[in-house]
Structure formats: C-alpha cells, structure tokens
Amino acid sequence: MAHPPFHLYTDAQFASPYAMSVFVTLREKRLPFDLSTVDLANKANYATDYAARSLTRRVPTLIHEDLMLNGDPVPHKLKEYATQQWQRASVQQWAQLERPPL
Ligand SMILES: N[C@@H](CCC(=O)N[C@@H](CS)C(=O)NCC(=O)O)C(=O)O
C-alpha cells in the first residue's frame, strides 16, 4: 500500500501546541498522514536520525514528498495545499463532465 503523502513528527507527550496545531489541520483538511513521536524529554530530537529529518530539531516536523517543513507557517501552508487539491479535483470533475460521450 502506498504511503500517505504526509508524515508528521510530534512530541511523545503530545504536549506541543505547535505540533497539535499541525495535527488538527491535517485532520480538519482530511489529509492522510503517518505519525511518529519524538521523545523530547530524552532529547531524542538531537539524535542524528531526527536531525536528518528536521532542520530545527524541534517538533513539529512535517515531511511531504521530499520536502521538510518546520515552523509556524506549516498549518497555513497545509490549508493552502488542501484548497489547491480541491480546486484541482473540481477542475478535473468539470473536464470529465464536459467531455462528449464516445
Ligand atoms: N515556533 C517553533 C515552535 C517549535 C517548538 O518550540 N517546539 C518545541 C516543543 S513545543 C520543541 O521541539 N522543543 C525541543 C527543543 O527545543 O529542544 C517552530 O519553529 O515550529
């Protein structure tokens, strides 16, 4: 089965409001995602494998295709992405409806 288009890294305690904001936006916009937790209490965010995934070594980190996103604009970017996806789907639907029958 294909991987979901997004992968969210959040804190293991689910206490980060920044991570929660991205989580809620993904759910609200019905964007499929995988979730991994990072144990900030044990400084797992400084481990080399997480550092390779996260520019800031903080949570949240959101991976989309080859793109890594950190920082406060992530929920806004997700909303823009969802809007574009809906617009694309709508255009495709209209294009299909307007196609003459074979
Ligand atoms: N505005 C920040 C907020 C991120 C942030 O401060 N995350 C905290 C958890 S709420 C964190 O990862 N702290 C771990 C650390 O700094 O070592 C961002 O760039 O997204």
The ligand as an SDF file (V2000), in Angstrom:
LIG
                    3D

 20 19  0  0  0  0  0  0  0  0999 V2000
    7.7790   28.1960   16.6250 N   0  0  0  0  0  0  0  0  0  0  0  0
    8.5070   26.9500   16.7470 C   0  0  0  0  0  0  0  0  0  0  0  0
    7.8910   26.0730   17.7460 C   0  0  0  0  0  0  0  0  0  0  0  0
    8.5200   24.7190   17.8230 C   0  0  0  0  0  0  0  0  0  0  0  0
    8.9330   24.3930   19.2510 C   0  0  0  0  0  0  0  0  0  0  0  0
    9.3370   25.2640   20.0370 O   0  0  0  0  0  0  0  0  0  0  0  0
    8.8190   23.1100   19.5860 N   0  0  0  0  0  0  0  0  0  0  0  0
    9.2230   22.6530   20.8810 C   0  0  0  0  0  0  0  0  0  0  0  0
    8.1020   21.8350   21.5200 C   0  0  0  0  0  0  0  0  0  0  0  0
    6.6830   22.8790   21.8530 S   0  0  0  0  0  0  0  0  0  0  0  0
   10.4350   21.7400   20.7260 C   0  0  0  0  0  0  0  0  0  0  0  0
   10.5260   20.9680   19.7890 O   0  0  0  0  0  0  0  0  0  0  0  0
   11.3680   21.8230   21.6760 N   0  0  0  0  0  0  0  0  0  0  0  0
   12.5050   20.9630   21.6970 C   0  0  0  0  0  0  0  0  0  0  0  0
   13.8030   21.7020   21.7680 C   0  0  0  0  0  0  0  0  0  0  0  0
   13.8410   22.9220   21.5130 O   0  0  0  0  0  0  0  0  0  0  0  0
   14.8120   21.0380   22.0690 O   0  0  0  0  0  0  0  0  0  0  0  0
    8.6610   26.2820   15.3790 C   0  0  0  0  0  0  0  0  0  0  0  0
    9.6250   26.6020   14.7650 O   0  0  0  0  0  0  0  0  0  0  0  0
    7.8380   25.4660   14.9590 O   0  0  0  0  0  0  0  0  0  0  0  0
  1  2  1  0
  2  3  1  0
  2 18  1  0
  3  4  1  0
  4  5  1  0
  5  6  2  0
  5  7  1  0
  7  8  1  0
  8  9  1  0
  8 11  1  0
  9 10  1  0
 11 12  2  0
 11 13  1  0
 13 14  1  0
 14 15  1  0
 15 16  2  0
 15 17  1  0
 18 19  2  0
 18 20  1  0
M  END
$$$$
